[in-house]
Amino acid sequence: MNKIIVPTGYMASGSSAVTDLISEMDGFAAKEGDFEYVFLHCPNGIFDLEDKILIGNNALRSDEAIHSFLHTMRQLYDKKYWWVGHYKKYIGKQFWKDTIDYIKSITQYTPDYYWYYQENCDAKMIVKLIARRIVYYFTFGKIKIKKPLLYNQMFLSYLSPKDFYTKTKQYLYKIWKAAGLEKENIILDQLLLPFNLYRIENYFDNNIEVFVVERDPRDVFIENKYFYPKDREQVPFPTNATDFAKCYYSLRAMEKPATSPHVHRIRFEDLIYKYDETEQQIRDILQIPVNGHIQKRTKFDPEKSIRNTQLFLRSSKLQAEVQPLESILADYLYPFPYKYKYDGGKIF
């Protein structure tokens, strides 16, 4: 059975290093590189749909849930220049048809009435409402134009958890098939996040392996504040050290534990400072022999990636700035085996 490999992390934690490393191994492909597949965990994605249908559902809630999900999937499918979108290319044209089939499978009732959510006016609706009123007035009520709505057809669903997960897994299998799973092992970057790994057993069989990459938060802070802005990139962390430390701590503390044997935690720095040991650990998980690492160090080179570590030691100013992190985030700091002397190369 071919495997789904999911590198993930905590924003700027270096999970793409795992994508690069596994891509060097025989039979593993990340054909779209580090493109991030977000449709499970994005707002109005699969996991939001799950929560709305299975938690606090009512006579109307599932209608909003299904329409919001459908709208978001359409955007992910169609939007060519949205960096997380354009699934028409990255997954295939089958994605939209499979999504429509999935909606049909989870929709149990399609009543003719409408509710207040559909009456929420936008600019087009206001124009139609005015025109409707004018026609009604000048025909003395003889002509009644149908009331304009955000959408017309309601979709109601009161599925049991068992039925919801069964139908969703069937839908997801079609997506994995379109992504090439029947032909080879596939790497889908950021398909899951650490914060929703507790859901994994409801959606996947034993053919998934998730690698959660952690990185010293001092380097995450320095990179976010001083390096990313130069490339017009940014992670949504505060740039004040104390605020960053509190934010990062809260982010990690709210994570629900994942007990699945298919979830593996990797330190980004171990990929560099303990390369041979960590490389073997990953091969053992994926059951790849030594000679299966056919392009070793061609995509992930620890001798280059070491430039992305110990950024906070590059000046006394930076060392002083990260001190709040060292007290608040002591449990997340990496025990570097030695001080790295920066060689002048560019971080990446």
Phi, psi and omega in degrees: 000127178290154187253152170257119180256128183236101169280136180208171182188203188244043181067112179064027182268355175093025182294336178296341176296323177292320176303313181295316183296311182291331177295342178281349187265147184297126176089007180238128186230135169243077190296339177251020177063229181261029172302134186262120180269107191250003192292344175283313190252357180291162175306130182068023174272196184302315185291325174295320178299316177303310183297321183288325181277326185261345180234115176073023178291157177207195186295345184234337189302318183295333178297311177299318182299312183291318180292322178295318177299313182299317180297317181291320179295325178295320178294317178297326181285317190271322193287103185292325186256010172272121193296341175260002184257208180064045178296339175305326178269311190283334176246317178132161182296339180294339184305314184290319178298317179296325179293317177298316179299322179294316178301318179297325184287331182262352179273123183260331184221142178229075182292162182274344183281173179228169182223177191300332180298323180285342182268359180295111192286139164244182186300318181296320181294323180298317178299317180293323179294321178295314179298320179299317180293319180298313180299316179299319182292313186281347176255012179054038175081004182285330180248122179241109178282141181301137182298130178287140181227160176301322174205163188260313188272127175274145177238115180247142182212128177233049184291149171285159177306317181301313181292320180299311182293323179297312182291325180289321177296324177295319177296313182296323179299323177297323178292316178299321178298315178297329180281354174106013186297328182288344181260329186198169170291139183238146178248119182240098186295133175061022177300326175236157174245156179305332186281349178236020180289342177294345180272353196303319185290343178280345188237343186230154173268202184277009183262019178247143174226122182252130178247108179269117184260125176251150181221148179307120184296341177295319178288324176300316180297311182296318181295317181295322185275322190246336185255313182301317181302331179296330179258016181057035175243151180200148174254142185285060174247150174297153179260000169273132189300315181294317178297319178301312183300316180293319179296313181296318180298315180296320180300313181288325183291332183276357181289128176281140181294141176249124185259001182297136176291354180264009176252124185234135181257130182233134172274129178306319182293330177295329177297341183253305185278341176231051189303306185300316181295316183286323177299318178293321178302316180292318177298320179297319178298319183270359180058050179250127179290167181305315182285359176277348176273081194277340181238043187307130177066015179274331180248324174241114181244109182299333180290336174269319183292343178298338176296339180272009181243157178054037178299329183289351179263005185286344177203158178294329178298315180292322179299319178291323184293327184273002182303320177300327179293323185292334177270316183285325186248033185304324183290344184254359181284148180266134179279081182302134183287339179199163177278127180273129177269112184304131185265004178091352180287162182280138174284160183206000000 
